[in-house]
Amino acid sequence: MNHLKSALVAAALFISFVSTGFAGDALSKAELQHLAPGRYVVTLYNTISMTVTMKPNGTVSGSTASEKDSGTWNLSGNRLCIAWTKWLGGRARCSGLVSDAGIYRGNGFTFRRI
């Protein structure tokens, strides 16, 4: 059950988010590139937290209280694409991001740099 919960967290985080419907400015490709290097705390549906680290070499790692995974990230236009190794079977998911006063928003989650 914990593995499923963690996979759902990872799925919603950075992977299958949608940036429409949020106040703030959509990030440009240049702004997306500045996310790495970076370490972020992510809150999913105001209940689940995880930490995500992005490195400039295109790697990403994530951890919840009980699970860890790693993978790769890249940019496709103004969209951030992430493929976790275990979570979601390694399939890449892409989306744009919206930023509002240092808080990045997606569909059902928020994250900020730590």
Backbone torsions as a table, in degrees:
resi	resn	phi	psi	omega
1	MET	NA	-41.7	178.7
2	ASN	-60.9	-38.4	179.5
3	HIS	-63.0	-42.5	178.2
4	LEU	-63.5	-44.5	179.0
5	LYS	-60.0	-44.8	179.1
6	SER	-65.3	-39.0	178.4
7	ALA	-64.2	-38.6	177.2
8	LEU	-65.6	-39.3	176.4
9	VAL	-59.6	-50.6	-178.7
10	ALA	-62.6	-37.3	179.8
11	ALA	-61.8	-45.3	-178.3
12	ALA	-74.4	-28.5	-178.2
13	LEU	-84.8	123.8	173.2
14	PHE	61.0	-7.7	-169.5
15	ILE	-109.0	-54.6	-174.7
16	SER	-119.8	35.8	-179.9
17	PHE	-83.1	157.2	177.7
18	VAL	-127.3	132.2	-173.2
19	SER	-94.1	2.4	-179.6
20	THR	-78.5	151.3	175.0
21	GLY	87.2	8.0	179.9
22	PHE	-116.2	142.2	173.8
23	ALA	-69.8	149.0	178.6
24	GLY	123.4	-176.9	-176.5
25	ASP	-105.7	134.0	175.6
26	ALA	-67.8	138.3	-179.0
27	LEU	-76.8	137.3	175.4
28	SER	-80.2	172.1	178.0
29	LYS	-60.0	-42.0	178.9
30	ALA	-62.4	-40.6	178.4
31	GLU	-67.9	-38.1	177.0
32	LEU	-62.1	-38.4	179.3
33	GLN	-62.2	-30.0	-179.6
34	HIS	-78.3	-1.3	174.7
35	LEU	-69.7	-22.8	179.2
36	ALA	-117.8	133.9	2.6
37	PRO	-75.6	149.6	178.2
38	GLY	-171.1	149.9	176.0
39	ARG	-122.1	134.8	-171.5
40	TYR	-133.2	145.8	169.0
41	VAL	-103.5	132.0	-175.4
42	VAL	-118.6	134.8	175.0
43	THR	-116.7	121.7	-177.9
44	LEU	-104.9	121.6	178.9
45	TYR	50.6	36.0	177.6
46	ASN	57.1	19.0	-178.0
47	THR	-132.8	-38.1	-174.2
48	ILE	-108.6	134.3	178.2
49	SER	-115.9	148.0	172.9
50	MET	-149.7	160.5	177.8
51	THR	-111.6	135.2	179.6
52	VAL	-127.5	134.2	176.9
53	THR	-119.8	127.4	176.6
54	MET	-111.4	133.9	178.7
55	LYS	-111.7	151.4	-178.8
56	PRO	-61.7	-20.3	-179.5
57	ASN	-79.4	5.1	177.5
58	GLY	91.4	11.2	177.2
59	THR	-102.2	154.9	-179.9
60	VAL	-140.4	145.7	174.2
61	SER	-134.7	150.1	-179.3
62	GLY	-142.6	150.3	177.3
63	SER	-149.1	142.1	170.3
64	THR	-108.5	-171.2	177.7
65	ALA	-63.0	-26.0	-173.8
66	SER	-125.7	-9.1	-174.9
67	GLU	-135.3	152.7	175.0
68	LYS	-135.3	150.3	174.1
69	ASP	-152.8	166.2	176.2
70	SER	-141.0	169.7	-179.8
71	GLY	-178.7	-151.6	-178.1
72	THR	-130.5	157.2	174.4
73	TRP	-134.9	152.7	172.2
74	ASN	-156.6	176.9	179.2
75	LEU	-113.8	141.0	173.6
76	SER	-126.9	96.5	-172.8
77	GLY	64.8	-126.5	178.3
78	ASN	-96.7	27.9	-177.9
79	ARG	-122.6	139.5	174.9
80	LEU	-92.1	128.9	179.7
81	CYS	-116.3	132.3	178.6
82	ILE	-132.3	136.7	174.9
83	ALA	-124.6	109.9	175.6
84	TRP	-79.4	149.6	-178.9
85	THR	-69.7	-48.1	-178.4
86	LYS	-99.1	-49.8	-175.6
87	TRP	-64.2	131.1	-178.2
88	LEU	62.2	25.6	174.7
89	GLY	63.7	22.9	177.1
90	GLY	80.2	5.3	179.9
91	ARG	-76.5	136.7	178.1
92	ALA	-77.4	143.6	173.6
93	ARG	-130.3	141.9	-176.1
94	CYS	-127.2	148.6	173.7
95	SER	-167.8	160.4	171.4
96	GLY	-81.8	170.0	177.9
97	LEU	-128.8	153.6	174.4
98	VAL	-116.3	136.6	178.9
99	SER	-115.6	137.4	177.6
100	ASP	-140.8	102.1	177.5
101	ALA	55.4	46.0	177.0
102	GLY	84.5	-2.1	176.4
103	ILE	-105.9	126.7	176.3
104	TYR	-96.1	139.2	-174.7
105	ARG	-126.2	144.3	172.5
106	GLY	-138.0	-169.6	-177.7
107	ASN	-77.0	99.6	177.0
108	GLY	91.8	4.7	178.9
109	PHE	-149.1	160.4	171.4
110	THR	-132.2	155.2	173.4
111	PHE	-148.2	155.0	179.7
112	ARG	-144.5	155.1	-180.0
113	ARG	-71.2	139.4	174.9
114	ILE	-122.3	NA	NA
